[in-house]
Amino acid sequence: MTTHRHTQEMSTSPAGDDKLQGLLAKLDEATTLLAQARAFTKPTKLPRVLDTARRVLMQEGGAAEVEARSQALEEAGVFAGSDWDTPQYLLPSLTTHALKSADPNMVVIESLSELRLVAVAKCDYLHPLISAEQAHHYLTQVLALNLWLLFSAPSEAERETQGRLAQIPRHLFRHLADRIGYEHIIDKLIEEIWRILQQRPIQVDSVKQMITQIAICQADPSIDLGISGQGADRLVSSLFGPTQACREDPGVEVYRERLSSMDNSALQSEATGFARAMHDTGLASAYHPVLIRHLLDHGDHLVAEALGLSSTGRDCLLCYRELVHALIRGAVHPATPQAVYGLALMLERGILYQPPVAPAMWRQLGLSLSEWSKSRIELAYGDAVSPRARLLEGVLCMLGLPLGVGQGNNPTCQSARALSMWAYNDPDYLLQMVAWAARDDEIIMHFEGMPLSSMASLEGVAKELPVDLDPVSLLVVPHLDRIYAEMGRRCIGREGDPHRWVNPEFHGWWSGRGFRINVDVATGQLHDLDAFLRHFYASYHPYYNGNQPLIHPQPAGIAVTDSAARFIGWHAITVLRVTLDPSDVMRAYFYNPNNDSGQDWGDGIKVSTAGNGERFGEASLPFEQFASRLYIFHYDPLERGELNKITQEELDQVIGYIHRSWGSDRIPPTELQADAGPRHPS
């Protein structure tokens, strides 16, 4: 698509090449000096590197040359001590601010970071902290959120604040699009949005930003999308025009006036249209709350229609009519449209019928938030609605979408898993946790009979308080994180892995007291794989556990690998169920609290999130593939299945997956010698 290239291309004459080559020589020299400098003198050498890199990036072809040098630049220390030093925690949404900055160093270091991630995504740079898949996923979102850099020349404001510096982001993004995939960028973006939405995450702001960028491109007559973007209309309309009365996106005030003149038949049509769009995408439009609030005075049948409820949800609404109306008035506003979806799915789950839940929801409606809680919510979400309304939206979404809880790029997967498990399995306990955290600024849990206060435990797993979380996680996770870390500290000196004692106390009584781990904690080497796998099959596989379905979700730990089957790290997940999929393949269905469960773990293991019998928010793998990435699980030792019925052939298949991936350098020397003996006689 040649229409992308709005910016004036610079000369590629020999003179231009000579200038670029001269600058590259200077950049290489500056990089070498930075690499050779001692740590305390590096800050004095860095400005020369950044200034030379800026001049290179201004040249046509400069971005490609910098990408080729990205590993050398990083190893020299160009990111040392900055946020860019930990690429696994970078947020795509922050790139726009950095690239619009009037500070040349900010623009250059952001550009260097993106080019480094292109090299990682293309497997030209094996990075110790981020995998090729993670880098590619990050860059896709960065492209999505900054489409304007591909399609338009610098605006007057950019020229005023950045001057010639505004050309660097455009050269950068032309290069990114060329490397990541230019011709199908919009189509890939739409495909990516649908893939994320299929998982029904609670946090959808980044998805809405991507859809907004597509809508802007569609509306701009100077941008020719060609045949790209054919599937975008459903996404764009779900946010900006889901029904006939708001098709042209007139604004909420105009829409509110239109509703006042509608009869019941027209309102019914509006309600049906909104419900269909919301349940199709998992996104609620800002117009939807306007309709819902209007319908409170027009009959519960229309409210139920607008929420898209089945008979279960309708019955729940009618039984708890006053509570539902109060929740709508308290949580459902144009600035909190996802509250509509959360409320609908919560009613569909029927959890209000559990005796403690309705009273706990009434408490939530009247909850007085602490000053710290208010400031945290306003810092993360602004002040378009009150902190109480924002938190109530978060509560509804978590109870409606318990598998949509995500930790983003924060090292708090244990806490995210706990919130999800409680919302899924014990909703009144979750509501109690929210009340303690939001009102009292303290959570007290018990570990082996001893109370642990989140205020007495000063340090958690996360070094900084995360803000890129849903409203409930925003307030509760810091407390849970400190308690979890304190429980771990209480286990120091005990033999084996602390999760054996921590998980049942932290997550709930239903966590099995039986515990298995296939890694020796002291050495990191594989340990007793055969027994580990036999117990897992006997406890979880329906063919070997008496066809007993899993009753409560169980905490487990996996060894995450990238698409080359290289070990990335340990990660907390929840085993939800094991059953035959529509193709009669035995699959393990699990919850992964990382905001995106669809991953390629190498050696033919690709995690599925849709199309194999998954419910919203579930990930799945064939049982033997899942077992090959498992390193910790809990089980009930009193309900063990048939250990001896599992064939060695089945176990060998799983062990093969382990030895070819994360276990390749963890095989104990005795096993290696046993394997090597017959082939290499001494």
QUIUR-V748239 format. One record per run of one state. SS is the DSSP state (H for helix, E for strand, L for the rest). FROM is the first residue (numbers start at 1). TO is the last residue. If there is no record, write none. Layout:
BEGIN
ss=SS from=FROM to=TO
ss=SS from=FROM to=TO
END
This chain:
BEGIN
ss=L from=1 to=1
ss=H from=2 to=4
ss=L from=5 to=13
ss=H from=14 to=36
ss=L from=37 to=38
ss=H from=39 to=57
ss=L from=58 to=61
ss=H from=62 to=68
ss=L from=69 to=69
ss=H from=70 to=76
ss=L from=77 to=82
ss=H from=83 to=85
ss=L from=86 to=86
ss=H from=87 to=89
ss=L from=90 to=91
ss=H from=92 to=99
ss=L from=100 to=103
ss=H from=104 to=121
ss=L from=122 to=131
ss=H from=132 to=145
ss=L from=146 to=147
ss=H from=148 to=151
ss=L from=152 to=155
ss=H from=156 to=180
ss=L from=181 to=184
ss=H from=185 to=197
ss=L from=198 to=204
ss=H from=205 to=219
ss=L from=220 to=231
ss=H from=232 to=240
ss=L from=241 to=243
ss=H from=244 to=246
ss=L from=247 to=251
ss=H from=252 to=260
ss=L from=261 to=263
ss=H from=264 to=281
ss=L from=282 to=285
ss=H from=286 to=295
ss=L from=296 to=299
ss=H from=300 to=307
ss=L from=308 to=310
ss=H from=311 to=319
ss=L from=320 to=320
ss=H from=321 to=331
ss=L from=332 to=333
ss=H from=334 to=336
ss=L from=337 to=337
ss=H from=338 to=349
ss=L from=350 to=350
ss=H from=351 to=353
ss=L from=354 to=354
ss=H from=355 to=365
ss=L from=366 to=370
ss=H from=371 to=381
ss=L from=382 to=386
ss=H from=387 to=400
ss=L from=401 to=401
ss=H from=402 to=404
ss=L from=405 to=412
ss=H from=413 to=425
ss=L from=426 to=426
ss=H from=427 to=440
ss=L from=441 to=443
ss=E from=444 to=447
ss=L from=448 to=449
ss=E from=450 to=453
ss=L from=454 to=470
ss=H from=471 to=490
ss=L from=491 to=498
ss=H from=499 to=507
ss=L from=508 to=513
ss=E from=514 to=517
ss=L from=518 to=518
ss=E from=519 to=519
ss=L from=520 to=525
ss=E from=526 to=526
ss=L from=527 to=528
ss=H from=529 to=540
ss=L from=541 to=553
ss=E from=554 to=561
ss=L from=562 to=566
ss=E from=567 to=580
ss=L from=581 to=585
ss=E from=586 to=592
ss=L from=593 to=599
ss=E from=600 to=600
ss=L from=601 to=605
ss=E from=606 to=606
ss=L from=607 to=607
ss=E from=608 to=608
ss=L from=609 to=618
ss=E from=619 to=622
ss=H from=623 to=629
ss=E from=630 to=635
ss=L from=636 to=636
ss=H from=637 to=639
ss=L from=640 to=642
ss=H from=643 to=645
ss=L from=646 to=647
ss=H from=648 to=659
ss=L from=660 to=668
ss=H from=669 to=677
ss=L from=678 to=682
END
